Amino acid sequence: MPSFDIVCKTDLQLVDNAINTAKKELTNRYDLKDEMCGIDFDKKSKVLKLEAKQEMALQTLIDIVLGKFSKQNLDVRLLDLGDKPRPSGRLVLQDIKIKEGIEKETAKKIVNHIKQVNNKLQAAINDDQVRVNGKKIDDLQDLIADLRQQDFNVPLQFENFRS
């Protein structure tokens, strides 16, 4: 029976490249020279830590990071910008998490969408991915085309296509 997996994965090397180019731009920016800005990337916990003297400089720092992500062909929806900046002494800090895997709520939305689009396909949630089974490869390919047009606030990749 043909099947495939819907996942959300991040290439950490591309993320690291984007962060390094953002750090280089940070050292060259004249408007951020006295703002004590910094970018730190923790690969294990997949958290990007930004710090600046003011909130405006922090927002500029976020814009730089988003621009570098776009230039590395990384989807900016990978970044969880939900946390608000928090003051810490004389600096303003913000932690940005990098999304990895599909959350349960998003997976349920995807499964419901699959059931609405095509009753012949079965979808099951496995940890942080969704497995889709069907009898015809054409139905699976049509579903992939449909899911690419939908917006679930996460970049989706399709793996393990088996016939």
Phi, psi and omega per residue, in radians:
M1 nan 2.182 -3.123
P2 -1.122 2.525 3.133
S3 -2.706 2.892 2.997
F4 -2.699 2.899 3.138
D5 -1.973 2.447 3.015
I6 -1.806 2.103 -3.074
V7 -2.316 2.968 3.010
C8 -2.319 1.769 -3.109
K9 -2.085 2.707 -3.123
T10 -2.150 2.342 3.040
D11 -1.488 1.795 -3.052
L12 -1.150 -0.417 3.093
Q13 -1.200 -0.719 3.080
L14 -1.150 -0.666 3.080
V15 -1.091 -0.772 3.126
D16 -1.089 -0.704 3.085
N17 -1.091 -0.745 3.132
A18 -1.112 -0.699 3.138
I19 -1.176 -0.726 3.134
N20 -1.118 -0.705 3.105
T21 -1.214 -0.556 3.063
A22 -1.157 -0.676 3.095
K23 -1.117 -0.686 3.109
K24 -1.119 -0.748 3.116
E25 -1.145 -0.606 3.135
L26 -1.078 -0.690 3.132
T27 -1.245 -0.435 -3.115
N28 -1.604 -0.224 -3.087
R29 -1.349 2.137 -3.114
Y30 -1.278 -0.609 -3.105
D31 -1.239 -0.288 3.128
L32 -1.879 0.240 -3.027
K33 -1.109 -0.791 -3.080
D34 -1.746 0.259 -3.073
E35 -1.619 -0.020 3.141
M36 0.908 0.863 -3.121
C37 -1.470 2.595 3.101
G38 -2.682 2.621 3.097
I39 -2.240 2.286 3.100
D40 -2.353 2.384 -3.115
F41 -2.109 2.081 3.086
D42 -1.712 1.886 -3.043
K43 -1.210 -0.588 -3.090
K44 -1.191 -0.847 -3.127
S45 -1.557 -0.081 3.121
K46 0.967 0.894 3.139
V47 -2.193 2.340 3.095
L48 -1.789 2.131 -3.088
K49 -1.903 2.103 3.138
L50 -1.959 2.489 3.085
E51 -2.476 2.533 3.137
A52 -2.734 2.927 -3.114
K53 -1.355 -0.594 -3.115
Q54 -2.281 2.832 3.126
E55 -1.195 -0.580 3.114
M56 -1.136 -0.703 3.097
A57 -1.168 -0.629 3.095
L58 -1.134 -0.698 3.103
Q59 -1.141 -0.678 3.065
T60 -1.089 -0.686 3.106
L61 -1.101 -0.720 3.097
I62 -1.115 -0.724 3.108
D63 -1.090 -0.679 3.096
I64 -1.090 -0.803 -3.128
V65 -1.105 -0.752 3.131
L66 -1.110 -0.686 3.101
G67 -1.127 -0.717 3.129
K68 -1.200 -0.599 3.066
F69 -1.092 -0.748 -3.138
S70 -1.117 -0.682 -3.136
K71 -1.202 -0.451 3.088
Q72 -1.535 0.156 -3.102
N73 1.038 0.601 3.033
L74 -1.722 2.464 3.125
D75 -1.319 2.252 -3.105
V76 -1.264 -0.197 3.057
R77 -1.229 -0.156 3.055
L78 -1.190 -0.430 -3.089
L79 -1.550 2.313 3.101
D80 -1.695 1.686 -3.092
L81 -1.586 0.365 -3.065
G82 -1.218 -0.521 -3.116
D83 -1.236 2.471 3.097
K84 -1.568 2.668 3.093
P85 -1.089 2.488 3.141
R86 -2.155 2.411 3.117
P87 -1.330 2.518 3.103
S88 -2.516 1.634 -3.093
G89 1.198 -2.101 3.141
R90 -1.723 0.091 3.134
L91 -2.025 2.787 3.010
V92 -1.954 2.233 -3.070
L93 -2.012 2.622 3.012
Q94 -2.580 2.307 3.066
D95 -1.785 2.282 3.109
I96 -2.060 2.070 3.135
K97 -1.510 2.525 3.073
I98 -1.724 2.134 -3.073
K99 -1.254 2.388 3.108
E100 -2.444 2.114 -3.121
G101 1.547 2.898 -3.137
I102 -1.740 2.218 3.123
E103 -1.220 2.797 -3.076
K104 -1.047 -0.769 -3.114
E105 -1.110 -0.760 3.117
T106 -1.144 -0.685 3.115
A107 -1.097 -0.686 3.102
K108 -1.132 -0.677 3.099
K109 -1.113 -0.713 3.134
I110 -1.123 -0.774 3.139
V111 -1.103 -0.741 3.107
N112 -1.104 -0.692 3.112
H113 -1.120 -0.709 3.130
I114 -1.112 -0.709 3.130
K115 -1.155 -0.605 3.123
Q116 -1.254 -0.648 -3.065
V117 -1.307 -0.797 -3.029
N118 -2.558 2.029 3.139
N119 -1.309 -0.286 -3.081
K120 -1.362 -0.247 -3.089
L121 -1.728 2.504 3.057
Q122 -1.932 2.332 3.115
A123 -2.124 2.413 3.136
A124 -2.372 2.473 3.136
I125 -1.572 2.153 3.071
N126 -2.115 1.838 -3.130
D127 0.925 -1.849 -3.083
D128 -1.978 0.512 3.100
Q129 -2.535 2.898 3.128
V130 -2.129 2.217 3.106
R131 -1.770 2.311 -3.123
V132 -2.073 2.255 3.111
N133 -2.077 2.577 3.088
G134 -2.779 2.971 -3.132
K135 -1.523 -0.530 -3.075
K136 -2.020 2.392 3.096
I137 -1.138 -0.595 -3.125
D138 -1.089 -0.671 3.106
D139 -1.109 -0.709 3.131
L140 -1.150 -0.717 3.133
Q141 -1.174 -0.652 3.065
D142 -1.119 -0.671 3.118
L143 -1.139 -0.734 3.110
I144 -1.057 -0.763 3.113
A145 -1.086 -0.684 3.126
D146 -1.192 -0.745 -3.120
L147 -1.160 -0.531 3.095
R148 -1.149 -0.466 3.134
Q149 -1.480 -0.308 -3.125
Q150 -1.464 2.772 3.104
D151 -2.116 1.925 3.113
F152 -1.893 0.273 -3.120
N153 1.094 0.323 3.038
V154 -2.474 2.441 3.040
P155 -1.290 2.233 -3.093
L156 -1.819 2.431 2.998
Q157 -2.103 2.666 -3.097
F158 -2.063 2.092 -3.048
E159 -2.200 2.969 3.019
N160 0.915 0.780 3.101
F161 -1.243 1.975 -3.090
R162 -2.138 2.499 3.100
S163 -2.033 nan nan
